[in-house]
Amino acid sequence: MSGQLVREGHTGTGPGAITPDGCAVELYGRLSVGSEPEVIASVLRPGASVLELGCGAGRVTHPLVGLGFEVTAVDESAQMLERVSGARTVRSPIEALDLGEERFDAVVLASFLVHTSDRRVREGLLATCRRHVKDDGVVLIQREGADYHSNLPREREDTAAGCVIRILSADPVGDGVDEVRAEYVFDDARWTQTFRSRQLSVERFEEYLGEAGLAVDRYLTPDGIWALARPVRT
């Protein structure tokens, strides 16, 4: 598969390896999982095949495996994939992934990746989702909350991991894109991450999915952060 790509506007600081999109490998090995596995599992049959795009260090992967799903975990970082166990792993940028004729019951695009600032990358991400989902399968996409760029600064505690997560700022850099700064503070270490994010209205989000041959079936959470889409049959 292709090697790592340089991600414009994405940087990170702190101990250990940093991936092209500014993620610190050790940090993501420490952070705890939220409600993502339960949301995903709620719409799948037992033992379903899942293609997880951008799996990182396996925060969501491992609970899904524990729930009995057959997970193929994709990431462009070899260091991240070294931390994933119990799942088949594939190293590739998401937008370049091509597993041939293989199709999955569910394709998961979490971590707000759909908000990438690069139009070509977004189109590639959604094309990968459409290409790898079964005709009767589902694509599960995690969106940013409505106030993610305006309710700042804000912080929350990841008590299980023992850290404070702060979103410090979201500064406009043009064309509807913000440069977001975050920090993660532990007793023994501190990491920062800067990344670019495009705000997407529900209408624009659904429009982009439509262009990729996907249609939103419903939103799975009251805040609209998780969307369930299905392939449009042609």
Buried (B, 14 or more C-beta within 10 A) or exposed (E): EEEBEEBEBBBBEBBBBBBBBBBBBBBBBBBEBEEBBEBBBEBBEEEBBBBBBBBBBBBBBBBBBEBEBBBBBBBBBBBBBBBBEEBEBBBBBBBEBEBEEEBBBBBBBBBBBBBBBBEEBBBBBBBBBBBBBBEEBBBBBBBBEBEBBEEBEEEEEBEEBEBBBBBBBBEEEEEEBBBBBBBBBBEEBBBBBBBBBBBBEEEEBBEBBBEBBBBBEEBBBEEBBBBBBBBEEE
